[in-house]
Amino acid sequence: MDHFLYKDGVLHAEDVPVAEIAAEVGTPFYVYSRATLTRHFRLFDEALDGMEHLVCYAMKANSNQAVLAVMAKLGAGVDVVSGGEYARAKAAGFPGERIVFSGVGKTVAEMEAALTGGIRQFNVESEPELARLSGVATRLGLTAPVTIRVNPDVDAKTHEKIATGKSENKFGIPISRARTVYAEAAALPGIEVVGIDVHIGSQLTDLAPFEAAYVKVAELTETLRADGHDIRRLDLGGGLGIPYERSNSAPPLPVEYGDVVRRTVGHLGCEIEIEPGRLIAGNAGLLVSEVIYVKSGEDREFLILDAAMNDLIRPAMYGAYHEIVPVIEAPAGAETTTYDIVGPVCESGDTFTKGRAMPSLAAGDLVAFRSAGAYGAVMSSEYNTRPLIPEVLVDGHQFAVIRARPTFDDIINRDTIPHWLEDPA
Ligand SMILES: *Cc1c(COP(=O)(O)O)cnc(C)c1O
């Protein structure tokens, strides 16, 4: 459920008409709903009720500082995957003890920043990383709390680019090598093993792969405890999917996911961490765009929008589906047209969808892409020198720009011309 509803035929973000935001900030733009972000965090928090737990928002889904501030105020933890995200977490007010650090390629500089700034745990993904972290922590006279990410060789049954739990993926250590690697970790100076980490992929629409992975984690917990390790924390990753296409899919609810967690690892007495990103931010955001032209091709109609693949790359990158709706609701029985919906970028890949039946639209009309709050703005670029589009946060009747659109001069002035290229005076 989200807070983007039609009221009297006009699409609203909470209590604000979307067209009012468009008039103030210009199109295209992203708009997020604080109430929806809050609701989604609480659903996960309540789903783990009765178990000691921390919901660590995976900020790579949407790392705007205002979104992070919403999460920090709710008492969330946060999952970061780079030094930049770690800096964002600190700037948003997350204390070190609520920040977990994931990722296959942590650098020495990133380890130093997290160790000195405070960290709940590093989710270590390889033996070389373990050795390097031991070296950095020892040099600083600090101890690095770690979980080791195991790859359970489970098929997440999701898009190949976001599946991470099969043995052919680059993530984690093979679960079959876990005992060896935990023994190595226990012997290393500057390392304190606190638990196990797993994350099998994103946009999972079936609970069975989670269940299969968590059963393996439960078995491993018993084995490692028998080996003498103090396994007291389980980080179960993120990945629960959202209904991009509402008419034909109903992914499991957080409460059902929570039941899987309880059933598989609830008896172990471990503190549970989960790292949802998409489910918290995805349906909390719209991308709003204006129709520039309706163009008739040989055998089809093109709807040419002012948003493009550089603003929302998911359709081009993953063949992803987004619901696209008119901001002014079409009356019942209104005429529909089948469109190819495209942006202005000079690539055929800049196509949001093909053959989509929609209420007929005209130049100047506004449309909204639903489910655009996660992996939207964060993956955008300035390709074709199209400025990064503004982000707006709505809270009830109020809204604010939370990232402004840069001017052309802002963009141009980021580049510098070497003095030896300049014309002699
Ligand atoms: C991407 C990622 C997440 C979040 O995944 P969602 O599908 O957005 O919930 C969580 N943990 C790790 C390690 C990730 O890489």
The ligand as an SDF file (V2000), in Angstrom:
LIG
                    3D

 15 15  0  0  0  0  0  0  0  0999 V2000
   21.0360   -4.6400   -2.5050 C   0  0  0  0  0  0  0  0  0  0  0  0
   21.2330   -5.2480   -1.1870 C   0  0  0  0  0  0  0  0  0  0  0  0
   20.2120   -5.2230   -0.2410 C   0  0  0  0  0  0  0  0  0  0  0  0
   18.8380   -4.6600   -0.5180 C   0  0  0  0  0  0  0  0  0  0  0  0
   18.1370   -5.4120   -1.4450 O   0  0  0  0  0  0  0  0  0  0  0  0
   16.5930   -5.0260   -1.7470 P   0  0  0  0  0  0  0  0  0  0  0  0
   16.2090   -5.9540   -2.8320 O   0  0  0  0  0  0  0  0  0  0  0  0
   16.5910   -3.6140   -2.1730 O   0  0  0  0  0  0  0  0  0  0  0  0
   15.8280   -5.2610   -0.4970 O   0  0  0  0  0  0  0  0  0  0  0  0
   20.4700   -5.7480    1.0080 C   0  0  0  0  0  0  0  0  0  0  0  0
   21.6780   -6.2820    1.3180 N   0  0  0  0  0  0  0  0  0  0  0  0
   22.6900   -6.3310    0.4180 C   0  0  0  0  0  0  0  0  0  0  0  0
   23.9910   -6.9190    0.8170 C   0  0  0  0  0  0  0  0  0  0  0  0
   22.5040   -5.8160   -0.8540 C   0  0  0  0  0  0  0  0  0  0  0  0
   23.5040   -5.8690   -1.7470 O   0  0  0  0  0  0  0  0  0  0  0  0
  1  2  1  0
  2  3  1  0
  2 14  2  0
  3  4  1  0
  3 10  2  0
  4  5  1  0
  5  6  1  0
  6  7  2  0
  6  8  1  0
  6  9  1  0
 10 11  1  0
 11 12  2  0
 12 13  1  0
 12 14  1  0
 14 15  1  0
M  END
$$$$
